[in-house]
Amino acid sequence: MSCPAFDAEYHVTFTARGGHSLVAVDPTGCLTDSVTVNGTTQPPLWDPMNRLSDAVRKLLGLSRRHR
């Protein structure tokens, strides 16, 4: 399987109020996103359409050409 090359890297971290779990999600660009909870690796998320990367670009105001 061939995975696309990236010219940018995104790290998304979700923090909850009140000391709940810290969740980090990194798009790998190869059909899945890696996930860690409080530093512990979790099973990857299936993301064949790179929706996480698209959502991050939209939130940052970047166009698709920055992909």
C-alpha positions as CSV (number, residue, x, y, z in Angstrom):
1,M,0.0,0.0,0.0
2,S,1.3,3.5,-0.9
3,C,0.7,6.4,1.6
4,P,0.8,10.0,0.5
5,A,3.8,12.2,1.5
6,F,3.0,15.1,3.9
7,D,4.5,18.6,3.8
8,A,2.8,19.5,7.1
9,E,2.2,17.6,10.3
10,Y,-0.8,18.0,12.6
11,H,-1.2,17.0,16.3
12,V,-4.7,17.4,17.8
13,T,-5.1,17.3,21.6
14,F,-8.4,17.2,23.3
15,T,-8.4,18.4,27.0
16,A,-11.4,18.0,29.3
17,R,-12.2,20.0,32.3
18,G,-11.8,18.6,35.8
19,G,-8.8,16.4,35.3
20,H,-10.3,14.0,32.8
21,S,-8.3,12.0,30.3
22,L,-5.9,13.8,27.9
23,V,-6.6,12.5,24.4
24,A,-4.2,13.1,21.5
25,V,-5.0,12.2,17.9
26,D,-2.4,12.4,15.0
27,P,-3.4,11.9,11.4
28,T,-1.0,9.5,9.8
29,G,-2.1,10.1,6.2
30,C,-2.3,6.4,5.7
31,L,-5.9,5.5,6.2
32,T,-5.8,5.8,10.0
33,D,-5.2,8.3,12.8
34,S,-3.1,7.3,15.8
35,V,-4.6,7.8,19.2
36,T,-3.1,8.1,22.7
37,V,-5.0,8.5,26.0
38,N,-2.9,9.8,28.9
39,G,0.2,8.7,27.0
40,T,-1.1,5.2,26.4
41,T,-1.4,4.1,22.7
42,Q,-4.9,3.1,21.7
43,P,-6.1,1.2,18.6
44,P,-6.0,3.5,15.5
45,L,-9.0,5.3,14.2
46,W,-10.1,4.4,10.6
47,D,-9.9,7.6,8.6
48,P,-9.5,6.7,4.9
49,M,-10.9,10.1,3.7
50,N,-8.4,12.0,6.0
51,R,-11.3,13.8,7.6
52,L,-9.3,14.7,10.7
53,S,-6.7,16.5,8.6
54,D,-9.5,18.3,6.6
55,A,-11.1,19.4,9.9
56,V,-7.9,20.8,11.3
57,R,-7.1,22.7,8.1
58,K,-10.6,24.2,8.1
59,L,-10.2,25.2,11.8
60,L,-6.8,26.8,11.0
61,G,-8.1,28.5,7.9
62,L,-5.8,26.6,5.5
63,S,-6.8,25.6,2.0
64,R,-6.4,22.1,0.6
65,R,-3.3,23.1,-1.4
66,H,-1.4,23.2,2.0
67,R,-2.0,19.5,2.2
